[in-house]
Structure formats: C-alpha cells, structure tokens
Amino acid sequence: MTGSTTEVPEAHRRRWWARAARAVWAYVRRAPGTYIWLAILLITTQVIRHVDTVTADRILERRSTNLHHLQVSPVRVLATSALWIAGGGWLSYFALYNIFHVPAERWLGTLRWISVAMLAHVGATYLSEGVLGWAIHRGLAAPKAVYTLDYGVSYALAGVVGVLTYLIVRPWRYLYVVGVLIVYGVGVYQSRDHTGIGHLSAVLIGIACYPITRDRPGAFDPVVSSRALRRRPRTR
C-alpha cells in the first residue's frame, strides 16, 4: 500500500510537467521569430552585464546607428543595432514582445511581421538621425553628436505597435490608435530629442503598413475576449 501511494503522485507530477512543456512549446512555435529574437537579446544582455564598462561602451559604440556609422557602414549597424537592448531589462522586453510581437507575428506571418519591424527600425533610424543632422547643421546640436549612441529594438517594437491597429475591430481600433499616438506624442514632447521623433516615426510607419494586412484573417475584439475569459470554467 505504501508503494502505491508514492508512485501515483510522482506519475501525476510527471504528466503535469509534460503537459506544461507541450503547452509552452505550442505557444512558442506559433511565433518562432519573436522567440529567436528574444533569445539573442538575452545573450547580448548577458554579454553587456558581464563585461566592464569600457568594453561595454566599445561594443555598443560599434553597433550604434549614429550619423557617422550610417555613412561608413550602414548595413552592418542597422542589422546589429537591433540585437541589443537600450534601457530597461530583458524581462521588460520579454513582456512587451509577448504583448505586441507575438500576436503580430501570428496574425501577419513571420515574413510580414519581420518586414514591418525592419521597415520601422530602418525608416525611423534614418528619419531621427536626419533630424539630428539638421540640428547639427543649424547649430542646434554639437558637432560631436554625429557619434551619439543610438541602438536598440524600440523602433521595431513601435512599428509593430502601430500595425496592430488593423488587428483590432472597430470602434476599439480608433481608441487604440489614438491612445498609441498620444503616448508616443507625449514622448516627443517630454524628450524633445531625435529619439522621441524616431519612436513616433516608427509608429507612423507601422500604421502605414496597412496594405500588407488587408488579406490577413483574424481580428481581436477586446469585449468578446473579456467575456470569454469570464465564462471560462474554473478547474481545480
């Protein structure tokens, strides 16, 4: 009797872990690009965390999409700058990627999703650095600003935030896009620098990607989703 009472709980625990592992894998494989990107960001974040400050600055400077690098090696820095996190921790971006990138990749498909992200990343980089270049030319910014550090994944994220407008059903779509524009508009007002302009530009680029969303099935209705959650039976 003693043997039977210990074996059953152990078998139950194994089944629980197996079910959990299958559920996690099913969730991840529906947005493979997002989780590959997150894995790379985790590695690069750990690299920066475990090197000294001088080495970290040297690594990030080499990957900065500043005016100098955009003139001498644009392809390299545009590609590598999107593999590092600027501000905030990896867990914060893990949450943001699950909120925005995961539904976007599932809805658009990996190729269209990454296209939107990269269009926003590249387009907003050139627009924001162009504003900075104009400010330098007009004497509103110091000439050394051509070497300003500018890297990270936030422009790509902002672009995906923008394109998700078309996943949401009306009238909630309008509330969403107004809220997004207010948030990023306030960011421009508060920062008053080229980075804030870059984020707003990235959102607008995402919104401008409407043509690639027109034939995509699926829609998100927050009211229907909230009702479904309330109706879901509770299990013990």
N, C-alpha and C positions, 0 to 999 in steps of 0.2 A: 504493500500500500504506500509506503514511504517513497519508493522509486517512482510510482505513477504520479504522485502529486508534484514532484520536482520536474519531471520531464515535460509535462503538458505546458506549464508556464514558459519554459525555455523554448519550446516549439512555437508557442504563440508569439513570443518576442521576436523570434527569427522571421516569422511570417509578417509581423508588423514592419520590421526593418526592410524586408524585401518589397512590401507594398509601397513603403515610403520612397525607397530608391527608384522603383519603377515610375512613381508619380513625378519625382524630381526630374528624371531623365526625359519623360514625356513632355514635361514643361520646357526644359532646356532645348530639346531638339527642334521645337517649333520656332525658335528664334536663334539659330546657330551663330549668325554673325554677331549678334549682341553679346553673347557669352564668350565668344572668342575675343572680342574687343575688350570685354571686362577682364578676361584672364591676362591679356597683355598689359592692361593698365595696372593690374595687381602686381605683376612682375616689375614694371618700371617704377611703381610707387615704392616697392621694397628696395629697389636699387638706390633711389634717392635717399631713402631713410637710413641706409646702412653705409653711406659714404660721407666723407667730411664735407663741410660747407663749400670749400673751394672747388672740390671735384664736382659737387652737385651743380654749382653755378656754371662750371665749364661744360658739363653735359647739356644743361638746359639752353645755354647760350648757343651751342652748336645746332640746336633744333628750333631755335626761335625764328618765327616768320616776321622778322623786323625788315625795315626797308633795305638795309644792307644785304641781307641774305636773299631777299626776294629779287634782287638784281643779279647776284652772282650764282645762286644755286636754288632757284625757286621750287623745282620739283622735289628735291631732297627735303627741304624744310617743310613744305606743305604736307608731305607724306608723314614725316617723322614727328612733326609737332602735334599731330592728333593721337599720339601714343603716350602722352604724358598728362598728368592732372595738374592744373594750376589752381591752387586754392581748394580748401575742403579736403576731406579724406576719401579714401576709396569706398568706404561703406556708404557715404552720402551719394556718390555716383552710382553705386550698386542699386540703391533705392530709386534714383532718378532714371536709370536705364530700364528698370523694370516697369516704372510708371509710364514712360514715354517710348523708349526704343522698342521694347518687346511688343506692345500692341501695334506699333507702326510696321515692324518687320513682318509680323504675322499677317497683317492686313495687306500690305503692299507687295510682299515677297522680298527676299533678301536683296536681289539686284536693284529693284526700285528704291527700297529703303536706303541702301548704302549710297545710291545716286543722289538722293535728296540730302543726306547727311554731308556728302562730299561737296555738292554744289554750295550748300550753306557755308561749309568750312572754308572753301576756296574763295567764294564770292565775298563773304563778309570780311575775310582777311584782306583782300585787295581794297575793298571799299574803306575799311577802317584805317589801313596803312596809307591809303591815298589821302584821307583827311589829315592824318598826321604829317604827311609830306607837304600838303598845302600849308599847314600851320607852321612848319619849319621854314618854308619859302617866304611866308608873310612875316616871319619874325615872332610868331606867337608861341613857338616852342624852340628849345635849344637845339642846335645842330647835332649834338650827340644823341638826340632822340632816335636817330636812324638805327642805333644799336639797342633800342629798348627791347626787353624780353617780351615776347608775345608767343605763347604756345598754349596748348590745352585742347579740350574736347567740347568746350562750352558753345562754340559757334555751331558745330554739328548738332549738338543737342537742341539748341534754339531752333534750328531749321526743322527738325523733326517735330518739335512742339508746334510749330506753325502748320506743317502739313497735316497734322492730326485733326485740324479744324474740319476736314472733309469726312472724317470717320464719324463724327457726332451728328445726330439727327437734328433737324430744325425743330423748335426755335432755340434749343440749347446750344447749337453751333454758334449762333450770334453772340450769346452771352460768353461763351468760351473765348472766341476770338477778341472780343472787346476786353475781357479780363487779361488775356495774354498781352495785347498791345499796351494796356495801361501799365502792367508790371514792367515790361521792357522799356516803355516810355519814361517811367519814373526812374529806371536805372540810368537812362541817358541824362536826365535832369540832375540826378544826385552825383553821378561820377563826372560828368562834363568832360569826358576824355574820349579817345578813339575807341577804347574797348567797349564802352557803353553803346557807341554808334554801331560797332561791329555786331553786338548782340541783337540790336533792333534790326539791323540789316539782315541778319541770318533768319530771324523770324519772318520777315517780309519775303525773303527768298523761298522759305518753306511754304508760305501761303501762295506764292506764285507758281508752285509746282502742281497746282490743281489739274492740269491736263493729264498727268500720269496717274491720277487717282480715279478718273471718271469710269473706267471699266472694272474697277475692283469691287467685288461683292463684300457685303457685310456692313454693319452700321452699329453704332453704340448709342443706346438710349439710356441716360442715367436714371430716369424714372422707372423704366421697365427693369433695369438691373437691380435697383434698390428694392423693388417689390419682390423680385425673385429671391433675393437674399433673405428677406423677411419670411418668405414662405418656405424656405429650405428647412426640412425636418432636422431636428437636433438628435444626434446619436450619442450614446454614452460609450 
